[in-house]
Amino acid sequence: MKELSWSNGVEWGKIYCPMLGEEVMTYYMEGTPPYDTYTNPIVNEDGDVYYYRFDQDEGGWHEDAEWLGEYTEGTNCKFG
């Protein structure tokens, strides 16, 4: 598993992510309120890039991963 980063993300704080089985730093889009925070993008063994979303209003994770695309060298992950 390879972890990427958000080019326009701001650190919110660490939260335990049950889908990943560990505490992870979460991020939100620069210049916006952190109603939702997100894990860094992750590349799985098939080359898919995905992330998980934590709903700050509800106080819980959305268990389904959100897909960003397929990984290629130099992939730039950006909110918005």
mmCIF file of the N, C-alpha and C atoms, coordinates in Angstrom:
data_MODEL
# 
_entry.id   MODEL 
# 
loop_
_atom_site.group_PDB 
_atom_site.id 
_atom_site.type_symbol 
_atom_site.label_atom_id 
_atom_site.label_alt_id 
_atom_site.label_comp_id 
_atom_site.label_asym_id 
_atom_site.label_entity_id 
_atom_site.label_seq_id 
_atom_site.pdbx_PDB_ins_code 
_atom_site.Cartn_x 
_atom_site.Cartn_y 
_atom_site.Cartn_z 
_atom_site.occupancy 
_atom_site.B_iso_or_equiv 
_atom_site.pdbx_formal_charge 
_atom_site.auth_seq_id 
_atom_site.auth_comp_id 
_atom_site.auth_asym_id 
_atom_site.auth_atom_id 
_atom_site.pdbx_PDB_model_num 
ATOM 1   N N  . MET A 1 1  ? 0.843   -1.172 0.000   1.00 0.00 ? 1  MET A N  1 
ATOM 2   C CA . MET A 1 1  ? 0.000   0.000  0.000   1.00 0.00 ? 1  MET A CA 1 
ATOM 3   C C  . MET A 1 1  ? 0.890   1.237  0.000   1.00 0.00 ? 1  MET A C  1 
ATOM 4   N N  . LYS A 1 2  ? 0.637   2.116  -0.955  1.00 0.00 ? 2  LYS A N  1 
ATOM 5   C CA . LYS A 1 2  ? 1.407   3.352  -1.074  1.00 0.00 ? 2  LYS A CA 1 
ATOM 6   C C  . LYS A 1 2  ? 0.491   4.514  -0.700  1.00 0.00 ? 2  LYS A C  1 
ATOM 7   N N  . GLU A 1 3  ? 1.010   5.446  0.089   1.00 0.00 ? 3  GLU A N  1 
ATOM 8   C CA . GLU A 1 3  ? 0.226   6.605  0.504   1.00 0.00 ? 3  GLU A CA 1 
ATOM 9   C C  . GLU A 1 3  ? 0.700   7.833  -0.265  1.00 0.00 ? 3  GLU A C  1 
ATOM 10  N N  . LEU A 1 4  ? -0.243  8.556  -0.838  1.00 0.00 ? 4  LEU A N  1 
ATOM 11  C CA . LEU A 1 4  ? 0.043   9.795  -1.544  1.00 0.00 ? 4  LEU A CA 1 
ATOM 12  C C  . LEU A 1 4  ? -0.336  10.964 -0.635  1.00 0.00 ? 4  LEU A C  1 
ATOM 13  N N  . SER A 1 5  ? -0.275  12.181 -1.145  1.00 0.00 ? 5  SER A N  1 
ATOM 14  C CA . SER A 1 5  ? -0.674  13.337 -0.337  1.00 0.00 ? 5  SER A CA 1 
ATOM 15  C C  . SER A 1 5  ? -1.554  14.270 -1.158  1.00 0.00 ? 5  SER A C  1 
ATOM 16  N N  . TRP A 1 6  ? -2.287  15.117 -0.442  1.00 0.00 ? 6  TRP A N  1 
ATOM 17  C CA . TRP A 1 6  ? -3.126  16.132 -1.086  1.00 0.00 ? 6  TRP A CA 1 
ATOM 18  C C  . TRP A 1 6  ? -2.276  17.359 -1.352  1.00 0.00 ? 6  TRP A C  1 
ATOM 19  N N  . SER A 1 7  ? -2.330  17.900 -2.570  1.00 0.00 ? 7  SER A N  1 
ATOM 20  C CA . SER A 1 7  ? -1.525  19.082 -2.887  1.00 0.00 ? 7  SER A CA 1 
ATOM 21  C C  . SER A 1 7  ? -2.107  20.356 -2.274  1.00 0.00 ? 7  SER A C  1 
ATOM 22  N N  . ASN A 1 8  ? -3.402  20.343 -1.940  1.00 0.00 ? 8  ASN A N  1 
ATOM 23  C CA . ASN A 1 8  ? -4.034  21.522 -1.347  1.00 0.00 ? 8  ASN A CA 1 
ATOM 24  C C  . ASN A 1 8  ? -4.767  21.172 -0.053  1.00 0.00 ? 8  ASN A C  1 
ATOM 25  N N  . GLY A 1 9  ? -4.229  20.208 0.678   1.00 0.00 ? 9  GLY A N  1 
ATOM 26  C CA . GLY A 1 9  ? -4.858  19.761 1.921   1.00 0.00 ? 9  GLY A CA 1 
ATOM 27  C C  . GLY A 1 9  ? -4.224  20.400 3.140   1.00 0.00 ? 9  GLY A C  1 
ATOM 28  N N  . VAL A 1 10 ? -5.044  20.582 4.173   1.00 0.00 ? 10 VAL A N  1 
ATOM 29  C CA . VAL A 1 10 ? -4.606  21.110 5.460   1.00 0.00 ? 10 VAL A CA 1 
ATOM 30  C C  . VAL A 1 10 ? -4.820  20.008 6.494   1.00 0.00 ? 10 VAL A C  1 
ATOM 31  N N  . GLU A 1 11 ? -3.828  19.782 7.346   1.00 0.00 ? 11 GLU A N  1 
ATOM 32  C CA . GLU A 1 11 ? -3.982  18.761 8.382   1.00 0.00 ? 11 GLU A CA 1 
ATOM 33  C C  . GLU A 1 11 ? -5.088  19.157 9.351   1.00 0.00 ? 11 GLU A C  1 
ATOM 34  N N  . TRP A 1 12 ? -5.959  18.185 9.671   1.00 0.00 ? 12 TRP A N  1 
ATOM 35  C CA . TRP A 1 12 ? -6.987  18.412 10.675  1.00 0.00 ? 12 TRP A CA 1 
ATOM 36  C C  . TRP A 1 12 ? -6.586  17.754 11.995  1.00 0.00 ? 12 TRP A C  1 
ATOM 37  N N  . GLY A 1 13 ? -6.151  16.502 11.918  1.00 0.00 ? 13 GLY A N  1 
ATOM 38  C CA . GLY A 1 13 ? -5.756  15.749 13.099  1.00 0.00 ? 13 GLY A CA 1 
ATOM 39  C C  . GLY A 1 13 ? -5.869  14.257 12.842  1.00 0.00 ? 13 GLY A C  1 
ATOM 40  N N  . LYS A 1 14 ? -5.334  13.482 13.769  1.00 0.00 ? 14 LYS A N  1 
ATOM 41  C CA . LYS A 1 14 ? -5.367  12.021 13.629  1.00 0.00 ? 14 LYS A CA 1 
ATOM 42  C C  . LYS A 1 14 ? -6.674  11.465 14.180  1.00 0.00 ? 14 LYS A C  1 
ATOM 43  N N  . ILE A 1 15 ? -7.202  10.467 13.472  1.00 0.00 ? 15 ILE A N  1 
ATOM 44  C CA . ILE A 1 15 ? -8.415  9.761  13.861  1.00 0.00 ? 15 ILE A CA 1 
ATOM 45  C C  . ILE A 1 15 ? -8.182  8.281  13.554  1.00 0.00 ? 15 ILE A C  1 
ATOM 46  N N  . TYR A 1 16 ? -8.672  7.409  14.414  1.00 0.00 ? 16 TYR A N  1 
ATOM 47  C CA . TYR A 1 16 ? -8.578  5.977  14.137  1.00 0.00 ? 16 TYR A CA 1 
ATOM 48  C C  . TYR A 1 16 ? -9.517  5.626  12.992  1.00 0.00 ? 16 TYR A C  1 
ATOM 49  N N  . CYS A 1 17 ? -8.972  4.987  11.950  1.00 0.00 ? 17 CYS A N  1 
ATOM 50  C CA . CYS A 1 17 ? -9.756  4.578  10.784  1.00 0.00 ? 17 CYS A CA 1 
ATOM 51  C C  . CYS A 1 17 ? -9.926  3.059  10.825  1.00 0.00 ? 17 CYS A C  1 
ATOM 52  N N  . PRO A 1 18 ? -11.142 2.574  11.109  1.00 0.00 ? 18 PRO A N  1 
ATOM 53  C CA . PRO A 1 18 ? -11.338 1.123  11.202  1.00 0.00 ? 18 PRO A CA 1 
ATOM 54  C C  . PRO A 1 18 ? -11.130 0.390  9.882   1.00 0.00 ? 18 PRO A C  1 
ATOM 55  N N  . MET A 1 19 ? -11.333 1.065  8.756   1.00 0.00 ? 19 MET A N  1 
ATOM 56  C CA . MET A 1 19 ? -11.127 0.396  7.465   1.00 0.00 ? 19 MET A CA 1 
ATOM 57  C C  . MET A 1 19 ? -9.642  0.137  7.211   1.00 0.00 ? 19 MET A C  1 
ATOM 58  N N  . LEU A 1 20 ? -8.781  0.995  7.745   1.00 0.00 ? 20 LEU A N  1 
ATOM 59  C CA . LEU A 1 20 ? -7.338  0.809  7.578   1.00 0.00 ? 20 LEU A CA 1 
ATOM 60  C C  . LEU A 1 20 ? -6.699  0.149  8.795   1.00 0.00 ? 20 LEU A C  1 
ATOM 61  N N  . GLY A 1 21 ? -7.441  0.119  9.910   1.00 0.00 ? 21 GLY A N  1 
ATOM 62  C CA . GLY A 1 21 ? -6.946  -0.536 11.116  1.00 0.00 ? 21 GLY A CA 1 
ATOM 63  C C  . GLY A 1 21 ? -5.867  0.228  11.843  1.00 0.00 ? 21 GLY A C  1 
ATOM 64  N N  . GLU A 1 22 ? -5.827  1.549  11.668  1.00 0.00 ? 22 GLU A N  1 
ATOM 65  C CA . GLU A 1 22 ? -4.810  2.357  12.341  1.00 0.00 ? 22 GLU A CA 1 
ATOM 66  C C  . GLU A 1 22 ? -5.246  3.814  12.442  1.00 0.00 ? 22 GLU A C  1 
ATOM 67  N N  . GLU A 1 23 ? -4.568  4.551  13.304  1.00 0.00 ? 23 GLU A N  1 
ATOM 68  C CA . GLU A 1 23 ? -4.806  5.981  13.425  1.00 0.00 ? 23 GLU A CA 1 
ATOM 69  C C  . GLU A 1 23 ? -4.129  6.672  12.243  1.00 0.00 ? 23 GLU A C  1 
ATOM 70  N N  . VAL A 1 24 ? -4.865  7.560  11.573  1.00 0.00 ? 24 VAL A N  1 
ATOM 71  C CA . VAL A 1 24 ? -4.328  8.240  10.387  1.00 0.00 ? 24 VAL A CA 1 
ATOM 72  C C  . VAL A 1 24 ? -4.550  9.741  10.498  1.00 0.00 ? 24 VAL A C  1 
ATOM 73  N N  . MET A 1 25 ? -3.659  10.498 9.906   1.00 0.00 ? 25 MET A N  1 
ATOM 74  C CA . MET A 1 25 ? -3.855  11.941 9.802   1.00 0.00 ? 25 MET A CA 1 
ATOM 75  C C  . MET A 1 25 ? -4.971  12.186 8.799   1.00 0.00 ? 25 MET A C  1 
ATOM 76  N N  . THR A 1 26 ? -5.841  13.137 9.109   1.00 0.00 ? 26 THR A N  1 
ATOM 77  C CA . THR A 1 26 ? -6.907  13.500 8.183   1.00 0.00 ? 26 THR A CA 1 
ATOM 78  C C  . THR A 1 26 ? -6.702  14.935 7.714   1.00 0.00 ? 26 THR A C  1 
ATOM 79  N N  . TYR A 1 27 ? -7.290  15.252 6.564   1.00 0.00 ? 27 TYR A N  1 
ATOM 80  C CA . TYR A 1 27 ? -7.063  16.522 5.884   1.00 0.00 ? 27 TYR A CA 1 
ATOM 81  C C  . TYR A 1 27 ? -8.373  17.089 5.366   1.00 0.00 ? 27 TYR A C  1 
ATOM 82  N N  . TYR A 1 28 ? -8.378  18.390 5.144   1.00 0.00 ? 28 TYR A N  1 
ATOM 83  C CA . TYR A 1 28 ? -9.516  19.048 4.492   1.00 0.00 ? 28 TYR A CA 1 
ATOM 84  C C  . TYR A 1 28 ? -8.972  20.043 3.487   1.00 0.00 ? 28 TYR A C  1 
ATOM 85  N N  . MET A 1 29 ? -9.852  20.533 2.623   1.00 0.00 ? 29 MET A N  1 
ATOM 86  C CA . MET A 1 29 ? -9.417  21.425 1.554   1.00 0.00 ? 29 MET A CA 1 
ATOM 87  C C  . MET A 1 29 ? -9.082  22.812 2.099   1.00 0.00 ? 29 MET A C  1 
ATOM 88  N N  . GLU A 1 30 ? -7.922  23.282 1.736   1.00 0.00 ? 30 GLU A N  1 
ATOM 89  C CA . GLU A 1 30 ? -7.461  24.610 2.120   1.00 0.00 ? 30 GLU A CA 1 
ATOM 90  C C  . GLU A 1 30 ? -8.500  25.669 1.745   1.00 0.00 ? 30 GLU A C  1 
ATOM 91  N N  . GLY A 1 31 ? -8.797  26.574 2.678   1.00 0.00 ? 31 GLY A N  1 
ATOM 92  C CA . GLY A 1 31 ? -9.731  27.663 2.409   1.00 0.00 ? 31 GLY A CA 1 
ATOM 93  C C  . GLY A 1 31 ? -11.189 27.330 2.635   1.00 0.00 ? 31 GLY A C  1 
ATOM 94  N N  . THR A 1 32 ? -11.477 26.119 3.125   1.00 0.00 ? 32 THR A N  1 
ATOM 95  C CA . THR A 1 32 ? -12.865 25.709 3.388   1.00 0.00 ? 32 THR A CA 1 
ATOM 96  C C  . THR A 1 32 ? -12.987 25.235 4.832   1.00 0.00 ? 32 THR A C  1 
ATOM 97  N N  . PRO A 1 33 ? -14.201 25.249 5.394   1.00 0.00 ? 33 PRO A N  1 
ATOM 98  C CA . PRO A 1 33 ? -14.382 24.693 6.743   1.00 0.00 ? 33 PRO A CA 1 
ATOM 99  C C  . PRO A 1 33 ? -14.247 23.171 6.716   1.00 0.00 ? 33 PRO A C  1 
ATOM 100 N N  . PRO A 1 34 ? -13.747 22.577 7.785   1.00 0.00 ? 34 PRO A N  1 
ATOM 101 C CA . PRO A 1 34 ? -13.548 21.123 7.812   1.00 0.00 ? 34 PRO A CA 1 
ATOM 102 C C  . PRO A 1 34 ? -14.794 20.345 8.229   1.00 0.00 ? 34 PRO A C  1 
ATOM 103 N N  . TYR A 1 35 ? -15.870 20.455 7.451   1.00 0.00 ? 35 TYR A N  1 
ATOM 104 C CA . TYR A 1 35 ? -17.082 19.677 7.749   1.00 0.00 ? 35 TYR A CA 1 
ATOM 105 C C  . TYR A 1 35 ? -16.831 18.195 7.551   1.00 0.00 ? 35 TYR A C  1 
ATOM 106 N N  . ASP A 1 36 ? -16.027 17.863 6.560   1.00 0.00 ? 36 ASP A N  1 
ATOM 107 C CA . ASP A 1 36 ? -15.571 16.494 6.322   1.00 0.00 ? 36 ASP A CA 1 
ATOM 108 C C  . ASP A 1 36 ? -14.057 16.527 6.273   1.00 0.00 ? 36 ASP A C  1 
ATOM 109 N N  . THR A 1 37 ? -13.427 15.452 6.762   1.00 0.00 ? 37 THR A N  1 
ATOM 110 C CA . THR A 1 37 ? -11.982 15.320 6.631   1.00 0.00 ? 37 THR A CA 1 
ATOM 111 C C  . THR A 1 37 ? -11.702 13.984 5.954   1.00 0.00 ? 37 THR A C  1 
ATOM 112 N N  . TYR A 1 38 ? -10.507 13.852 5.406   1.00 0.00 ? 38 TYR A N  1 
ATOM 113 C CA . TYR A 1 38 ? -10.197 12.733 4.516   1.00 0.00 ? 38 TYR A CA 1 
ATOM 114 C C  . TYR A 1 38 ? -8.833  12.150 4.834   1.00 0.00 ? 38 TYR A C  1 
ATOM 115 N N  . THR A 1 39 ? -8.696  10.839 4.614   1.00 0.00 ? 39 THR A N  1 
ATOM 116 C CA . THR A 1 39 ? -7.380  10.225 4.695   1.00 0.00 ? 39 THR A CA 1 
ATOM 117 C C  . THR A 1 39 ? -6.567  10.712 3.498   1.00 0.00 ? 39 THR A C  1 
ATOM 118 N N  . ASN A 1 40 ? -5.267  10.516 3.566   1.00 0.00 ? 40 ASN A N  1 
ATOM 119 C CA . ASN A 1 40 ? -4.470  10.725 2.366   1.00 0.00 ? 40 ASN A CA 1 
ATOM 120 C C  . ASN A 1 40 ? -4.929  9.726  1.314   1.00 0.00 ? 40 ASN A C  1 
ATOM 121 N N  . PRO A 1 41 ? -4.755  10.040 0.045   1.00 0.00 ? 41 PRO A N  1 
ATOM 122 C CA . PRO A 1 41 ? -5.054  9.048  -0.998  1.00 0.00 ? 41 PRO A CA 1 
ATOM 123 C C  . PRO A 1 41 ? -4.129  7.836  -0.842  1.00 0.00 ? 41 PRO A C  1 
ATOM 124 N N  . ILE A 1 42 ? -4.671  6.672  -1.110  1.00 0.00 ? 42 ILE A N  1 
ATOM 125 C CA . ILE A 1 42 ? -3.955  5.411  -0.955  1.00 0.00 ? 42 ILE A CA 1 
ATOM 126 C C  . ILE A 1 42 ? -3.982  4.671  -2.287  1.00 0.00 ? 42 ILE A C  1 
ATOM 127 N N  . VAL A 1 43 ? -2.855  4.054  -2.637  1.00 0.00 ? 43 VAL A N  1 
ATOM 128 C CA . VAL A 1 43 ? -2.778  3.243  -3.852  1.00 0.00 ? 43 VAL A CA 1 
ATOM 129 C C  . VAL A 1 43 ? -2.795  1.779  -3.429  1.00 0.00 ? 43 VAL A C  1 
ATOM 130 N N  . ASN A 1 44 ? -3.775  1.025  -3.939  1.00 0.00 ? 44 ASN A N  1 
ATOM 131 C CA . ASN A 1 44 ? -3.828  -0.398 -3.581  1.00 0.00 ? 44 ASN A CA 1 
ATOM 132 C C  . ASN A 1 44 ? -2.972  -1.225 -4.540  1.00 0.00 ? 44 ASN A C  1 
ATOM 133 N N  . GLU A 1 45 ? -2.963  -2.534 -4.326  1.00 0.00 ? 45 GLU A N  1 
ATOM 134 C CA . GLU A 1 45 ? -2.107  -3.432 -5.124  1.00 0.00 ? 45 GLU A CA 1 
ATOM 135 C C  . GLU A 1 45 ? -2.489  -3.474 -6.597  1.00 0.00 ? 45 GLU A C  1 
ATOM 136 N N  . ASP A 1 46 ? -3.708  -3.054 -6.941  1.00 0.00 ? 46 ASP A N  1 
ATOM 137 C CA . ASP A 1 46 ? -4.144  -3.023 -8.337  1.00 0.00 ? 46 ASP A CA 1 
ATOM 138 C C  . ASP A 1 46 ? -3.868  -1.672 -9.014  1.00 0.00 ? 46 ASP A C  1 
ATOM 139 N N  . GLY A 1 47 ? -3.305  -0.718 -8.254  1.00 0.00 ? 47 GLY A N  1 
ATOM 140 C CA . GLY A 1 47 ? -3.010  0.594  -8.821  1.00 0.00 ? 47 GLY A CA 1 
ATOM 141 C C  . GLY A 1 47 ? -4.161  1.585  -8.738  1.00 0.00 ? 47 GLY A C  1 
ATOM 142 N N  . ASP A 1 48 ? -5.222  1.229  -7.996  1.00 0.00 ? 48 ASP A N  1 
ATOM 143 C CA . ASP A 1 48 ? -6.344  2.146  -7.814  1.00 0.00 ? 48 ASP A CA 1 
ATOM 144 C C  . ASP A 1 48 ? -6.012  3.130  -6.697  1.00 0.00 ? 48 ASP A C  1 
ATOM 145 N N  . VAL A 1 49 ? -6.400  4.388  -6.885  1.00 0.00 ? 49 VAL A N  1 
ATOM 146 C CA . VAL A 1 49 ? -6.194  5.424  -5.872  1.00 0.00 ? 49 VAL A CA 1 
ATOM 147 C C  . VAL A 1 49 ? -7.545  5.708  -5.218  1.00 0.00 ? 49 VAL A C  1 
ATOM 148 N N  . TYR A 1 50 ? -7.574  5.651  -3.891  1.00 0.00 ? 50 TYR A N  1 
ATOM 149 C CA . TYR A 1 50 ? -8.825  5.881  -3.170  1.00 0.00 ? 50 TYR A CA 1 
ATOM 150 C C  . TYR A 1 50 ? -8.532  6.546  -1.834  1.00 0.00 ? 50 TYR A C  1 
ATOM 151 N N  . TYR A 1 51 ? -9.573  6.977  -1.144  1.00 0.00 ? 51 TYR A N  1 
ATOM 152 C CA . TYR A 1 51 ? -9.445  7.577  0.181   1.00 0.00 ? 51 TYR A CA 1 
ATOM 153 C C  . TYR A 1 51 ? -10.729 7.308  0.961   1.00 0.00 ? 51 TYR A C  1 
ATOM 154 N N  . TYR A 1 52 ? -10.683 7.590  2.260   1.00 0.00 ? 52 TYR A N  1 
ATOM 155 C CA . TYR A 1 52 ? -11.859 7.467  3.116   1.00 0.00 ? 52 TYR A CA 1 
ATOM 156 C C  . TYR A 1 52 ? -12.220 8.841  3.669   1.00 0.00 ? 52 TYR A C  1 
ATOM 157 N N  . ARG A 1 53 ? -13.517 9.032  3.920   1.00 0.00 ? 53 ARG A N  1 
ATOM 158 C CA . ARG A 1 53 ? -14.034 10.321 4.390   1.00 0.00 ? 53 ARG A CA 1 
ATOM 159 C C  . ARG A 1 53 ? -14.615 10.172 5.790   1.00 0.00 ? 53 ARG A C  1 
ATOM 160 N N  . PHE A 1 54 ? -14.267 11.132 6.653   1.00 0.00 ? 54 PHE A N  1 
ATOM 161 C CA . PHE A 1 54 ? -14.824 11.198 7.999   1.00 0.00 ? 54 PHE A CA 1 
ATOM 162 C C  . PHE A 1 54 ? -15.771 12.386 8.052   1.00 0.00 ? 54 PHE A C  1 
ATOM 163 N N  . ASP A 1 55 ? -17.021 12.146 8.401   1.00 0.00 ? 55 ASP A N  1 
ATOM 164 C CA . ASP A 1 55 ? -18.030 13.198 8.488   1.00 0.00 ? 55 ASP A CA 1 
ATOM 165 C C  . ASP A 1 55 ? -17.969 13.815 9.884   1.00 0.00 ? 55 ASP A C  1 
ATOM 166 N N  . GLN A 1 56 ? -17.444 15.033 9.972   1.00 0.00 ? 56 GLN A N  1 
ATOM 167 C CA . GLN A 1 56 ? -17.274 15.690 11.261  1.00 0.00 ? 56 GLN A CA 1 
ATOM 168 C C  . GLN A 1 56 ? -18.613 16.007 11.920  1.00 0.00 ? 56 GLN A C  1 
ATOM 169 N N  . ASP A 1 57 ? -19.649 16.306 11.130  1.00 0.00 ? 57 ASP A N  1 
ATOM 170 C CA . ASP A 1 57 ? -20.971 16.599 11.698  1.00 0.00 ? 57 ASP A CA 1 
ATOM 171 C C  . ASP A 1 57 ? -21.591 15.360 12.335  1.00 0.00 ? 57 ASP A C  1 
ATOM 172 N N  . GLU A 1 58 ? -21.461 14.219 11.665  1.00 0.00 ? 58 GLU A N  1 
ATOM 173 C CA . GLU A 1 58 ? -22.041 12.966 12.155  1.00 0.00 ? 58 GLU A CA 1 
ATOM 174 C C  . GLU A 1 58 ? -21.120 12.256 13.154  1.00 0.00 ? 58 GLU A C  1 
ATOM 175 N N  . GLY A 1 59 ? -19.830 12.588 13.099  1.00 0.00 ? 59 GLY A N  1 
ATOM 176 C CA . GLY A 1 59 ? -18.874 11.960 14.003  1.00 0.00 ? 59 GLY A CA 1 
ATOM 177 C C  . GLY A 1 59 ? -18.512 10.543 13.637  1.00 0.00 ? 59 GLY A C  1 
ATOM 178 N N  . GLY A 1 60 ? -18.510 10.228 12.333  1.00 0.00 ? 60 GLY A N  1 
ATOM 179 C CA . GLY A 1 60 ? -18.174 8.873  11.927  1.00 0.00 ? 60 GLY A CA 1 
ATOM 180 C C  . GLY A 1 60 ? -17.662 8.779  10.506  1.00 0.00 ? 60 GLY A C  1 
ATOM 181 N N  . TRP A 1 61 ? -17.057 7.643  10.216  1.00 0.00 ? 61 TRP A N  1 
ATOM 182 C CA . TRP A 1 61 ? -16.499 7.358  8.900   1.00 0.00 ? 61 TRP A CA 1 
ATOM 183 C C  . TRP A 1 61 ? -17.575 6.880  7.945   1.00 0.00 ? 61 TRP A C  1 
ATOM 184 N N  . HIS A 1 62 ? -17.426 7.225  6.688   1.00 0.00 ? 62 HIS A N  1 
ATOM 185 C CA . HIS A 1 62 ? -18.177 6.577  5.611   1.00 0.00 ? 62 HIS A CA 1 
ATOM 186 C C  . HIS A 1 62 ? -17.340 5.350  5.268   1.00 0.00 ? 62 HIS A C  1 
ATOM 187 N N  . GLU A 1 63 ? -17.925 4.180  5.384   1.00 0.00 ? 63 GLU A N  1 
ATOM 188 C CA . GLU A 1 63 ? -17.147 2.943  5.262   1.00 0.00 ? 63 GLU A CA 1 
ATOM 189 C C  . GLU A 1 63 ? -16.730 2.612  3.840   1.00 0.00 ? 63 GLU A C  1 
ATOM 190 N N  . ASP A 1 64 ? -17.420 3.153  2.847   1.00 0.00 ? 64 ASP A N  1 
ATOM 191 C CA . ASP A 1 64 ? -17.048 2.881  1.461   1.00 0.00 ? 64 ASP A CA 1 
ATOM 192 C C  . ASP A 1 64 ? -15.938 3.821  1.021   1.00 0.00 ? 64 ASP A C  1 
ATOM 193 N N  . ALA A 1 65 ? -14.904 3.251  0.417   1.00 0.00 ? 65 ALA A N  1 
ATOM 194 C CA . ALA A 1 65 ? -13.805 4.059  -0.105  1.00 0.00 ? 65 ALA A CA 1 
ATOM 195 C C  . ALA A 1 65 ? -14.298 4.885  -1.290  1.00 0.00 ? 65 ALA A C  1 
ATOM 196 N N  . GLU A 1 66 ? -13.716 6.068  -1.451  1.00 0.00 ? 66 GLU A N  1 
ATOM 197 C CA . GLU A 1 66 ? -14.034 6.918  -2.600  1.00 0.00 ? 66 GLU A CA 1 
ATOM 198 C C  . GLU A 1 66 ? -12.869 6.832  -3.575  1.00 0.00 ? 66 GLU A C  1 
ATOM 199 N N  . TRP A 1 67 ? -13.169 6.460  -4.809  1.00 0.00 ? 67 TRP A N  1 
ATOM 200 C CA . TRP A 1 67 ? -12.163 6.185  -5.829  1.00 0.00 ? 67 TRP A CA 1 
ATOM 201 C C  . TRP A 1 67 ? -11.764 7.473  -6.546  1.00 0.00 ? 67 TRP A C  1 
ATOM 202 N N  . LEU A 1 68 ? -10.448 7.678  -6.724  1.00 0.00 ? 68 LEU A N  1 
ATOM 203 C CA . LEU A 1 68 ? -9.943  8.854  -7.436  1.00 0.00 ? 68 LEU A CA 1 
ATOM 204 C C  . LEU A 1 68 ? -9.490  8.549  -8.854  1.00 0.00 ? 68 LEU A C  1 
ATOM 205 N N  . GLY A 1 69 ? -9.108  7.316  -9.113  1.00 0.00 ? 69 GLY A N  1 
ATOM 206 C CA . GLY A 1 69 ? -8.604  6.962  -10.436 1.00 0.00 ? 69 GLY A CA 1 
ATOM 207 C C  . GLY A 1 69 ? -7.507  5.928  -10.336 1.00 0.00 ? 69 GLY A C  1 
ATOM 208 N N  . GLU A 1 70 ? -6.762  5.795  -11.410 1.00 0.00 ? 70 GLU A N  1 
ATOM 209 C CA . GLU A 1 70 ? -5.651  4.853  -11.446 1.00 0.00 ? 70 GLU A CA 1 
ATOM 210 C C  . GLU A 1 70 ? -4.345  5.597  -11.259 1.00 0.00 ? 70 GLU A C  1 
ATOM 211 N N  . TYR A 1 71 ? -3.437  4.977  -10.530 1.00 0.00 ? 71 TYR A N  1 
ATOM 212 C CA . TYR A 1 71 ? -2.158  5.603  -10.219 1.00 0.00 ? 71 TYR A CA 1 
ATOM 213 C C  . TYR A 1 71 ? -1.209  5.553  -11.412 1.00 0.00 ? 71 TYR A C  1 
ATOM 214 N N  . THR A 1 72 ? -0.575  6.668  -11.681 1.00 0.00 ? 72 THR A N  1 
ATOM 215 C CA . THR A 1 72 ? 0.561   6.752  -12.593 1.00 0.00 ? 72 THR A CA 1 
ATOM 216 C C  . THR A 1 72 ? 1.617   7.579  -11.876 1.00 0.00 ? 72 THR A C  1 
ATOM 217 N N  . GLU A 1 73 ? 2.863   7.347  -12.191 1.00 0.00 ? 73 GLU A N  1 
ATOM 218 C CA . GLU A 1 73 ? 3.949   8.092  -11.550 1.00 0.00 ? 73 GLU A CA 1 
ATOM 219 C C  . GLU A 1 73 ? 3.700   9.587  -11.696 1.00 0.00 ? 73 GLU A C  1 
ATOM 220 N N  . GLY A 1 74 ? 3.813   10.308 -10.594 1.00 0.00 ? 74 GLY A N  1 
ATOM 221 C CA . GLY A 1 74 ? 3.598   11.747 -10.619 1.00 0.00 ? 74 GLY A CA 1 
ATOM 222 C C  . GLY A 1 74 ? 2.146   12.164 -10.434 1.00 0.00 ? 74 GLY A C  1 
ATOM 223 N N  . THR A 1 75 ? 1.271   11.214 -10.067 1.00 0.00 ? 75 THR A N  1 
ATOM 224 C CA . THR A 1 75 ? -0.134  11.537 -9.838  1.00 0.00 ? 75 THR A CA 1 
ATOM 225 C C  . THR A 1 75 ? -0.250  12.666 -8.819  1.00 0.00 ? 75 THR A C  1 
ATOM 226 N N  . ASN A 1 76 ? -1.051  13.692 -9.151  1.00 0.00 ? 76 ASN A N  1 
ATOM 227 C CA . ASN A 1 76 ? -1.287  14.828 -8.268  1.00 0.00 ? 76 ASN A CA 1 
ATOM 228 C C  . ASN A 1 76 ? -2.705  14.728 -7.729  1.00 0.00 ? 76 ASN A C  1 
ATOM 229 N N  . CYS A 1 77 ? -2.846  14.593 -6.432  1.00 0.00 ? 77 CYS A N  1 
ATOM 230 C CA . CYS A 1 77 ? -4.172  14.497 -5.807  1.00 0.00 ? 77 CYS A CA 1 
ATOM 231 C C  . CYS A 1 77 ? -4.528  15.855 -5.219  1.00 0.00 ? 77 CYS A C  1 
ATOM 232 N N  . LYS A 1 78 ? -5.670  16.362 -5.639  1.00 0.00 ? 78 LYS A N  1 
ATOM 233 C CA . LYS A 1 78 ? -6.077  17.706 -5.244  1.00 0.00 ? 78 LYS A CA 1 
ATOM 234 C C  . LYS A 1 78 ? -7.560  17.712 -4.905  1.00 0.00 ? 78 LYS A C  1 
ATOM 235 N N  . PHE A 1 79 ? -7.927  18.387 -3.796  1.00 0.00 ? 79 PHE A N  1 
ATOM 236 C CA . PHE A 1 79 ? -9.342  18.573 -3.465  1.00 0.00 ? 79 PHE A CA 1 
ATOM 237 C C  . PHE A 1 79 ? -9.963  19.525 -4.483  1.00 0.00 ? 79 PHE A C  1 
ATOM 238 N N  . GLY A 1 80 ? -11.260 19.292 -4.759  1.00 0.00 ? 80 GLY A N  1 
ATOM 239 C CA . GLY A 1 80 ? -11.998 20.214 -5.630  1.00 0.00 ? 80 GLY A CA 1 
ATOM 240 C C  . GLY A 1 80 ? -11.770 19.928 -7.032  1.00 0.00 ? 80 GLY A C  1 
# 
